[in-house]
């Protein structure tokens, strides 16, 4: 702090009195100021005052003198964490959008951002922003994929175009093949679509390609079975649902074993429920009851 204090002599030779500097950054330095601010925020959070810590960060970011702050991204990251902890999804989206705009390849940031946008009912607004950003950066596959997800809400034909752009660059990506298959199936369910049978054939081709790229995993079996079920091709859906039920769970040495195990249990219940509905609709009440008691009754 002494570095920021000045004691110059006036023109008449008398010493100028000590005074505090007007700019805090000049007094502490940007790095020391950031460490001090984090320490204050940590203290407030430990005391249970998350709203006070969030208000402190908001005021710092809103101050004009911090516009050229070198560690502004660190403050935005901290502000997004605080606003998320207080469930202020609107402000969380605002801070995360600035970070995603500058780092569009960060899929982890996009995942948190989209979840918050969906929780704050601002998803339609930010979908338009993502589409504009995708046009500015056409070589970014992450933005093209997100733009395709957003197009599903409006026009599925435009979503297919976005997915095909990504497919042309990374054809071996499982997610892209799954998105194309699901989007084409959804479009084929509209009776007014042009070339419905061709659309269904293309959708099934992408779904089977996704199934092969996923090494015929239980989750892939469920997704393919669900696709055939939606097309009312139940005789094709039944074998894939049965494969999903017979599939093994995650390995014990998996780093995220508990999370993957819970996802595997939920997927098996979905598969069993859909399979039970197929058997029940076809009049096989006994088989439907067996699946019900084996997989769905706790």
ZADOTOR-672247 format. One line per 8 residues: number of its first residue (from 1); their letters; for each residue x, y, z of C-alpha. Coordinates in pm, whole numbers, plus 50000, padded with zeros to 5 digits. Each point is the difference from the previous one (the first is absolute). Layout:
NUM = A = X:Y:Z; ... .
END
This chain:
1 = XXXXXXXX = 50000:50000:50000; 50291:50233:50066; 50092:49983:49632; 49674:50171:49913; 50037:50282:50252; 50162:50320:49889; 50180:50272:50199; 50126:50240:49739 .
9 = XXXXXXXX = 50095:50351:50101; 49789:50287:49885; 50139:50288:49801; 50035:50214:50310; 50231:49741:50157; 49756:49873:50260; 49948:49622:50005; 49676:49872:49857 .
17 = XXXXXXXX = 49795:49805:50249; 49956:49624:49965; 49688:49891:49822; 49849:49679:49873; 50024:49924:49630; 49687:50035:49792; 50057:49676:49808; 50008:49686:50213 .
25 = XXXXXXXX = 50164:49798:49722; 50299:50232:49999; 50032:49969:50375; 49984:49620:50026; 50080:49878:49653; 49758:49787:49802; 50119:49662:50124; 50007:50100:50368 .
33 = XXXXXXXX = 49658:50161:49963; 49860:49680:49846; 50142:49790:50284; 49854:50238:50258; 49661:49997:49828; 49995:49619:49988; 50090:49989:50368; 49711:50233:50088 .
41 = XXXXXXXX = 49758:49800:49786; 50117:49674:50157; 49949:50147:50347; 49648:50113:49912; 49911:49661:49857; 50137:49819:50304; 49771:50217:50210; 49700:49903:49789 .
49 = XXXXXXXX = 49967:50340:49831; 50003:49890:49635; 49777:50288:49892; 50239:50252:50152; 50298:49840:49827; 49812:50005:49669; 49905:50367:50044; 50366:50085:50067 .
57 = XXXXXXXX = 50114:49833:49676; 49717:50163:49803; 50101:50346:50123; 50365:49940:49915; 49914:49886:49647; 49764:50295:49950; 50262:50261:50104; 50139:50191:49698 .
65 = XXXXXXXX = 50359:49986:50128; 49999:49619:49974; 49920:49992:49628; 50368:49943:49918; 50057:49761:50291; 50232:49722:49881; 49836:49739:50227; 49644:50085:49901 .
73 = XXXXXXXX = 49937:49646:49873; 50085:49864:50345; 49746:50237:50152; 49734:49893:49749; 50066:49635:50080; 49970:50077:50371; 49684:50203:49940; 49840:49717:49804 .
81 = XXXXXXXX = 50075:49756:50284; 49847:50236:50258; 49689:50074:49794; 49955:49627:49936; 50025:49927:50373; 49730:50263:50067; 49789:49857:49711; 50008:50328:49811 .
89 = XXXXXXXX = 50000:49827:49661; 49949:50317:49800; 50324:50159:50122; 50178:49665:49974; 49906:49984:49633; 50122:50356:49946; 50345:49928:50143; 50032:49659:49837 .
97 = XXXXXXXX = 49899:50138:49662; 50294:50243:50009; 50233:49714:50081; 49853:49767:49735; 50017:50279:49740; 50374:50032:50049; 50063:49625:50045; 49751:49825:49768 .
105 = XXXXXXXX = 50190:49669:50011; 49938:49955:50376; 49726:49736:50001; 49991:49995:50382; 49906:50369:50007; 49733:49946:49734; 49847:49715:50200; 49964:50214:50314 .
113 = XXXXXXXX = 49880:50297:49796; 49724:49806:49820; 49878:49841:50323; 49972:50345:50162; 49833:50145:49690; 49742:49722:50006; 49937:50062:50370; 49952:50375:49949 .
121 = XXXXXXXX = 49764:49971:49699; 50251:50197:49789; 50090:49709:49774; 49826:50147:49694; 50184:50331:50036; 50342:49840:50031; 49929:49753:49719; 49982:50295:49761 .
129 = XXXXXXXX = 50329:50134:50138; 50163:49660:49950; 49880:49989:49640; 50146:50345:49933; 50328:49897:50160; 50008:49682:49789; 49975:50213:49685; 50294:50213:50115 .
137 = XXXXXXXX = 50211:49688:50067; 49897:49745:49736; 50300:49772:50065; 49906:49936:50362; 49827:49661:50020; 49878:50056:50357; 49807:50312:49901; 49860:49829:49689 .
145 = XXXXXXXX = 49876:49710:50212; 49842:50235:50254; 49840:50198:49717; 49852:49675:49871; 49854:49927:50344; 49841:50345:49996; 49856:49956:49652; 49805:49695:50118 .
153 = XXXXXXXX = 49778:50239:50196; 49905:50189:49682; 50067:49815:49671; 50138:49647:49991; 50116:50033:49639; 50240:50277:50104; 50116:49784:50292; 50088:49721:49756 .
161 = XXXXXXXX = 50206:50248:49798; 50196:50104:50308; 50060:49637:50099; 50112:49911:49649; 50261:50278:50016; 50142:49837:50311; 49967:49651:49851; 50210:50106:49699 .
169 = XXXXXXXX = 50286:50088:50237; 49972:49721:50259; 49800:49711:49849; 50121:49755:50266; 49842:50195:50287; 49730:49797:50173; 49810:50304:50123; 49969:50153:49653 .
177 = XXXXXXXX = 49864:49675:49853; 49753:49968:50287; 49883:50360:49959; 49952:49954:49626; 49806:49679:50046; 49776:50142:50273; 49937:50323:49809; 49908:49817:49678 .
185 = XXXXXXXX = 49767:49765:50188; 49830:50296:50163; 49961:50166:49659; 49863:49678:49847; 49721:49989:50259; 49850:50304:49829; 49770:49869:49729; 50053:50311:49789 .
193 = XXXXXXXX = 50372:49941:49962; 50124:49955:49644; 50137:49650:49933; 49901:49844:50332; 50124:49650:49917; 50339:50128:49882; 50030:50202:50319; 49930:49690:50210 .
201 = XXXXXXXX = 50262:49798:49812; 50260:50273:50054; 49909:50021:50369; 50037:49625:50050; 50336:50007:49818; 50135:50266:50237; 49862:49818:50304; 50167:49673:49898 .
209 = XXXXXXXX = 50325:50184:49935; 49975:50147:50348; 49935:49650:50135; 50316:49863:49839; 50214:50295:50110; 49874:49952:50358; 50122:49638:49989; 49642:49874:50056 .
217 = XXXXXXXX = 49987:50127:50356; 49681:49965:50210; 49928:50372:49972; 50037:49986:49622; 49771:49696:49991; 49736:50192:50192; 50027:50303:49769; 49966:49788:49686 .
225 = XXXXXXXX = 49708:49809:50151; 49834:50329:50093; 50043:50123:49643; 49830:49691:49855; 49731:50027:50267; 49925:50359:49898; 49968:49887:49637; 49755:49731:50122 .
233 = XXXXXXXX = 50236:49725:49879; 49960:49806:50323; 50127:49670:49857; 50337:50176:49948; 49987:50184:50333; 49952:49689:50219; 50347:49842:49935; 50180:50327:50078 .
241 = XXXXXXXX = 49802:50055:50320; 50091:49647:50106; 50367:50070:49928; 49979:50313:50213; 49853:49797:50288; 50262:49726:49966; 50294:50243:49976; 50256:50016:50280 .
249 = XXXXXXXX = 50040:50305:50220; 50314:50217:50035; 50331:49849:50106; 50091:50010:50368; 50324:50185:49929; 49813:50278:49822; 50085:50342:50140; 49632:50106:49992 .
257 = XXXXXXXX = 49858:49661:50095; 49713:50125:50221; 49880:50252:49742; 50017:49753:49712; 49834:49731:50209; 49703:50226:50076; 49973:50093:49631; 50012:49630:49906 .
265 = XXXXXXXX = 49718:49919:50245; 49782:50282:49865; 50065:49894:49639; 49903:49639:50080; 49676:50118:50159; 49914:50204:49692; 50073:49702:49776; 49792:49767:50219 .
273 = XXXXXXXX = 49709:50245:50009; 49995:50040:49621; 50033:49626:49946; 49715:49938:50240; 49780:50245:49806; 50078:49819:49673; 49906:49661:50141; 49689:50140:50163 .
281 = XXXXXXXX = 49884:50164:49676; 50051:49673:49810; 49790:49806:50252; 50284:49814:50176; 49889:50086:50351; 50203:49722:50166; 50329:50108:49843; 49929:50365:50086 .
289 = XXXXXXXX = 49931:49902:50362; 50328:49806:50017; 50200:50304:49889; 49809:50219:50241; 50083:49787:50305; 50357:49930:49891; 50121:50352:49920; 49749:50259:50122 .
297 = XX = 49863:49881:50333; 50211:50105:50301 .
END
